[in-house]
Amino acid sequence: MILRRASDGTRIRLGRMLGRGGEGAVHEVVGDTRVAKIYHKVPAPAKVEKLRVMARAATPALLRVAAWPVELLEDDARRVRGFLMARVAARENAHELYSPKSRRKAFPLADFRFVVHAAANIARAFARMHAEGHVIGDVNHGNALIGLDATVVLIDCDSFQVRDSAGRVFTCDVGVPLFTAPELQGMAFRGLKRMARHDTFGLAVLLFHLLFQGRHPYAGVFAQGEMPIERAIAESRFAYGPSAAQRGMSPPPATLPLDAFGARIAGLFESTFAPPGETPRPAAVEWVEALAELERELVACTSSPAHFHPRGECCWCTVERQAGLRLFGVRITGEEPTAGVLDSLWNAIKAVHAPPVDPLFETARKLPRKFPRWARLSSLPRMLFGTAGVITALGLASLGSPETFALAVFGCVAVYGVQRFWRERRWRALLLRNAHRGRNLANAQWQWKRLVEAWNRECSTAVFNEKLEKLKRAREELASWASMRQRKLRTLRREMASRSREFFLEGKRIDRANLSLRREDIAALASFGIETAADVLREYRKLMHAISSASAHELQAWAAGHSRSFVFDKNAPTDPELAAQVEAQLAERRQELLTILRNGPEVLEMVRMQIESGRTRLEPEMKMAWAELQAAREAASE
């Protein structure tokens, strides 16, 4: 087929095919830096008119962020068969970046700063498209390609919704339900005029995937059984929002909280995923500003050089412990540290002065409840009254008169009643006093215990010693690095069969398998960390939470089939890829330990300052609490 440029009729010659899709194929153009997209079938007149409008609308700003049509190509019959566009350098789609497993291969040096920067560039591309009056429409992770420098190019632009200078709208007739706004769920896309706010919903879904490591915002655990993602979107069942529990949703296990990246990012997600009409959806430019601010605020983790996180505790260390998965690789630099390097690092650590030894604190003991001395002696008046009454009665009775005897009995009863009344009043007063003193003692003991716990947690020398002990263990591990490396390699040889099987199954990706799974099923599985055959066999209990039982059984059969098909050759040498994997893990661990030691002096100095500051704050309170406890003990012992 002979093709000519529509602008001047000059012929072009197609080179090798670069890619092929359902609508057309992309070819190199001999003698041109641009590439050509050639349709399999002659496009309809409406499509041709749309392409002409797009070619006229091409601006330098658009061409920087999109593979935009710049010139139409015609055959000898003057029928439009395709168009020229800028060539997109080697890039990967967004899925390869936000999935931890594929990121290690496609973007091995990417840390979270890179992810946030790429996310901001995606938002910039959307903002540019909206500023030009166009709508992407078919938002999905496949039409945003990311380079190793985190720059972003939008592709498949001929499917976008375009508006010309006369106000005509050429619609986008395709879409992916997983990125479609709730108000459009279930609607036919052909002829549907979409707005920028529909794009920003899909943008937020894509950004959520990037920031939350492949999780879909609507893929969660539904309290009442199965909840397809499309239905969850239509019913605004955002699995991470503050109202998620009210809608019967909860996030998958080992996921970050919504506010992990600050209140501003969390607020943008909440506004976007709120039920339609409750709040306006944030525009793409708002995401650009928020993500740029997040990127500026990221700090390095003191434990892992691969982790960059918002200020505070490292969120990635927590997730990696929960999920048992390494999320980010590290930049491996330098060789194995020598003894001199370790000694230098350790001398810098020892130069940090430890805080003074803790003062001695007597443990607050609970005293047995005792009665005051005067209460223990209160039986003496009763004995005296009783003795006097008996003597009086016997004396009167000896006179022999009945009246006098009755008077004696009455006197005894009166004396007994008076002393009983006196005793009861004294007993109640005693109980009230003891109860009051007991409460005072309990409160003083509780207050003292609380302060001692706070001291041990914040101000004790043990806090400093614990950090120092961690540094000692890191030094010892590095000092015995050569022997440990040999042990790891020997272990690899012993476990070669199981390791090779695991490596083989990790290469069988669900999204590339010939299965009957829907896109939303694959996204739901990814939200639960299930992306390969190895994940299916390892995490089979989670399958029922993510997809239907029939799909789960199909997936298990697929994974089990791959497992059975694996054959291990006992006589084969160590797989170089597995050996390289172990070497990479060892190098990552070595880099982590070196980072821990290099940061050791700064960490210890910070801990020492925190201890001294805490002591300055707590010591006056502890002195006062100790004095109150002593007073309460003495009062309770009287």
Residue pairs with C-beta under 8 A, 6 or more apart in sequence:
1 75
1 81
2 11
2 75
2 76
3 11
3 12
3 14
3 36
3 38
3 73
3 74
3 75
3 81
3 82
4 10
4 11
4 12
4 73
4 74
4 75
4 76
5 12
5 71
5 72
5 73
5 74
5 84
6 71
6 72
6 73
6 74
6 80
7 71
7 72
12 29
12 30
12 32
12 36
12 73
12 84
13 29
13 30
13 31
14 27
14 28
14 29
14 30
14 36
14 38
15 27
15 28
15 29
15 30
16 27
16 28
17 25
17 26
17 27
18 26
18 27
18 28
18 35
19 25
19 26
20 26
23 39
23 40
24 37
24 38
24 39
24 40
24 82
25 37
25 38
25 40
26 35
26 36
26 37
26 38
27 35
27 36
27 38
28 35
28 36
29 35
29 36
29 84
32 84
33 86
33 87
34 70
34 84
34 85
34 86
34 87
35 84
35 85
35 86
35 87
35 88
36 73
36 82
36 83
36 84
36 85
37 69
37 82
37 83
37 85
37 158
38 73
38 81
38 82
39 81
39 82
42 79
42 80
42 81
43 51
43 80
43 81
46 170
47 158
48 72
48 80
49 170
50 158
50 162
50 170
51 69
51 72
51 80
51 83
51 158
52 72
53 162
53 164
53 168
53 170
54 68
54 69
54 157
54 158
54 162
55 69
55 70
55 71
55 72
55 83
56 164
57 132
57 134
57 162
57 164
58 68
58 69
58 70
59 132
61 128
61 131
61 132
62 68
62 128
62 129
62 132
63 70
63 86
64 128
65 124
65 125
65 128
65 129
65 152
65 153
65 154
66 125
66 128
66 129
66 153
66 154
66 155
66 157
67 85
67 86
67 88
67 153
67 154
67 155
67 156
67 157
68 85
68 86
68 157
69 83
69 84
69 85
69 157
69 158
70 83
70 84
70 85
70 86
71 83
71 84
72 80
72 82
72 83
72 84
73 80
73 81
73 82
73 83
73 84
74 80
74 81
75 81
83 158
85 157
88 145
88 153
88 155
89 147
90 147
90 148
91 145
91 146
91 147
91 153
92 106
92 107
92 145
92 146
93 141
93 142
93 143
93 144
93 145
93 146
94 118
94 122
94 141
94 142
94 144
94 145
94 146
94 206
94 209
94 210
95 102
95 141
95 142
95 209
95 214
95 511
96 102
96 103
96 105
96 106
96 107
96 146
97 103
97 106
97 107
97 110
97 115
97 118
97 146
97 210
98 115
98 141
98 209
98 210
98 213
98 214
99 213
99 214
99 526
99 531
100 213
100 214
100 325
100 326
100 327
100 328
101 506
101 531
101 532
102 509
102 531
103 110
103 328
104 326
104 329
107 114
107 146
107 148
108 329
109 329
109 331
110 328
110 329
111 306
111 307
111 308
111 328
111 329
111 330
112 298
112 307
112 308
112 309
112 316
112 328
113 295
113 298
113 308
114 150
115 210
115 211
116 210
116 211
116 291
116 294
116 295
116 298
117 150
117 295
118 146
118 150
118 152
118 210
119 207
119 210
119 211
119 287
119 291
120 287
120 288
120 291
120 292
120 295
121 146
121 150
121 151
121 152
122 144
122 146
122 152
122 203
122 206
122 207
122 210
123 203
123 207
123 284
123 285
123 287
123 288
123 291
124 152
124 284
124 288
125 144
125 152
125 153
125 154
126 136
126 199
126 200
126 203
126 284
126 287
127 283
127 284
127 285
127 288
129 135
129 136
129 154
129 160
129 199
130 196
130 199
130 283
130 284
133 163
134 160
134 161
134 162
134 163
135 160
135 161
135 172
135 194
135 195
135 196
135 198
135 199
136 143
136 154
136 160
136 161
136 172
136 199
136 202
137 159
137 160
137 161
137 171
137 172
137 174
137 175
137 189
137 194
137 198
137 199
138 156
138 159
138 160
138 172
138 174
138 175
138 176
139 175
139 176
139 179
139 199
139 202
139 203
139 205
139 206
140 176
140 178
140 179
140 202
140 206
141 206
141 209
142 156
143 154
143 155
143 156
144 152
144 153
144 154
144 155
144 206
145 152
145 153
145 154
145 155
146 152
147 153
159 172
159 173
159 174
160 172
161 169
161 170
161 171
161 172
161 193
161 194
162 169
162 170
163 169
163 170
164 170
169 193
171 189
171 190
171 191
171 192
171 193
171 194
172 189
172 192
172 194
173 189
173 190
173 191
173 192
174 189
175 184
175 189
176 519
177 185
177 229
177 230
177 233
177 519
177 520
178 205
178 216
178 229
178 230
178 233
178 519
178 520
178 523
179 201
179 202
179 205
179 206
180 198
180 201
180 202
180 233
181 197
181 198
181 201
181 202
181 233
181 276
182 201
182 233
182 234
182 235
182 236
182 275
182 276
183 198
183 276
184 192
184 194
184 198
185 230
185 233
185 234
186 234
196 283
196 284
197 280
197 281
199 284
200 272
200 281
200 282
200 283
200 284
200 287
201 272
201 273
201 281
203 284
203 287
204 217
204 268
204 269
204 272
204 273
204 281
204 282
204 287
205 216
205 217
207 287
207 291
208 215
208 216
208 217
208 269
209 215
209 216
211 261
211 265
212 240
212 255
212 256
213 256
213 319
213 327
214 526
214 527
214 529
214 531
215 251
215 252
215 255
215 526
215 527
216 229
216 523
216 524
216 526
216 527
217 238
217 239
217 240
217 269
217 273
218 229
218 232
218 233
218 237
218 238
218 239
218 273
219 229
219 232
219 239
219 252
219 523
219 524
219 526
219 527
219 528
219 546
220 227
220 232
220 237
220 239
220 240
220 244
220 249
220 250
220 251
220 252
220 527
221 239
221 249
221 250
221 251
221 252
221 545
222 232
222 237
222 248
222 249
223 248
223 249
223 250
224 248
226 548
227 237
227 248
227 249
228 520
229 520
229 523
229 524
230 520
231 237
232 239
232 249
235 247
236 247
236 273
236 274
236 275
236 276
237 244
237 247
237 248
237 249
238 244
238 247
238 249
238 269
238 270
238 273
238 274
239 249
239 250
239 251
239 252
240 251
240 255
240 257
240 258
240 269
241 258
241 269
241 270
241 273
241 274
242 258
242 270
244 250
244 251
252 527
252 528
252 529
252 542
252 545
253 322
253 528
253 542
254 319
254 322
254 323
254 529
255 319
256 315
256 319
258 266
258 269
258 270
259 266
260 310
260 315
261 294
261 310
262 294
262 297
262 310
264 290
264 293
264 294
265 290
265 291
265 294
268 282
268 286
268 287
268 290
270 279
271 279
271 280
271 281
271 282
272 281
272 282
294 310
297 310
297 311
298 308
298 309
298 310
299 308
299 309
299 310
299 311
300 307
300 308
301 307
301 308
301 309
301 314
301 316
301 317
302 314
302 595
302 596
302 599
302 603
303 314
303 317
303 592
303 595
303 596
304 314
304 316
304 317
304 330
304 592
304 595
305 330
305 331
305 591
305 592
305 595
306 316
306 326
306 327
306 328
306 329
306 330
306 588
306 592
307 314
307 316
307 317
307 328
309 315
309 316
316 327
316 328
319 327
320 326
320 327
323 529
325 529
326 588
329 584
329 588
330 588
330 591
330 592
331 591
332 584
332 587
332 588
332 591
333 591
334 594
336 481
336 482
336 590
337 478
337 481
337 590
337 594
339 479
342 475
342 478
342 479
342 597
345 475
345 594
345 597
345 598
345 600
346 475
346 597
348 600
348 601
349 468
349 471
349 597
349 600
349 601
349 604
351 601
352 601
352 604
352 605
352 608
353 608
354 461
354 464
354 465
354 468
354 608
355 461
355 464
355 608
355 611
355 612
355 615
356 461
357 461
358 455
358 459
358 460
358 461
361 452
361 455
361 622
361 626
363 452
364 444
364 445
364 448
364 449
364 452
364 629
366 441
366 445
367 441
367 633
367 636
367 637
369 434
369 438
369 636
370 636
370 637
371 430
371 434
372 430
372 433
372 638
373 638
375 426
375 430
378 423
378 426
381 419
381 422
382 419
382 423
385 415
385 416
385 418
385 419
386 415
386 416
386 419
388 415
389 411
389 412
389 415
389 416
390 412
392 408
392 411
392 412
393 408
393 409
393 411
393 412
394 408
395 408
396 404
396 405
396 407
396 408
396 411
397 404
397 405
397 408
437 632
437 635
437 636
438 636
440 632
440 635
440 636
441 629
441 632
441 633
441 635
441 636
443 632
444 625
444 628
444 629
444 631
444 632
444 633
445 629
445 632
447 625
447 628
447 629
448 622
448 625
448 626
448 629
451 618
451 621
451 622
451 625
452 622
454 614
454 618
455 614
455 615
455 618
455 622
456 462
457 463
458 610
458 611
458 614
458 618
459 611
459 614
459 615
459 618
460 611
461 611
463 607
463 611
464 604
464 607
464 608
464 611
467 603
467 604
467 607
468 604
470 596
471 596
471 597
471 600
471 604
474 593
474 596
474 597
475 597
477 484
477 593
478 590
478 593
478 594
478 597
481 590
484 586
485 586
488 582
488 586
489 579
489 582
492 499
492 574
492 578
492 579
492 582
493 574
496 568
496 574
496 575
496 578
497 568
497 570
499 575
499 578
500 566
500 568
500 575
500 578
501 563
501 566
501 568
502 534
503 575
503 577
503 578
503 581
504 562
504 566
505 532
505 533
505 534
505 537
505 559
505 562
505 563
505 566
506 532
506 533
506 534
507 532
508 532
508 533
508 534
508 559
508 562
509 531
509 532
510 517
510 522
510 525
510 530
510 531
510 532
510 533
510 536
510 555
511 522
511 531
513 558
515 554
515 555
515 558
516 551
516 554
517 525
517 547
517 551
517 554
517 555
521 546
521 547
521 548
521 551
524 546
524 547
525 531
525 543
525 546
525 547
525 555
527 546
528 539
528 542
528 545
528 546
529 535
529 539
529 542
530 536
530 539
530 542
530 543
530 546
533 558
533 559
533 562
533 563
534 559
536 543
536 555
536 556
536 558
536 559
537 556
537 559
537 560
537 563
540 552
540 556
543 552
543 555
543 556
544 552
546 552
547 555
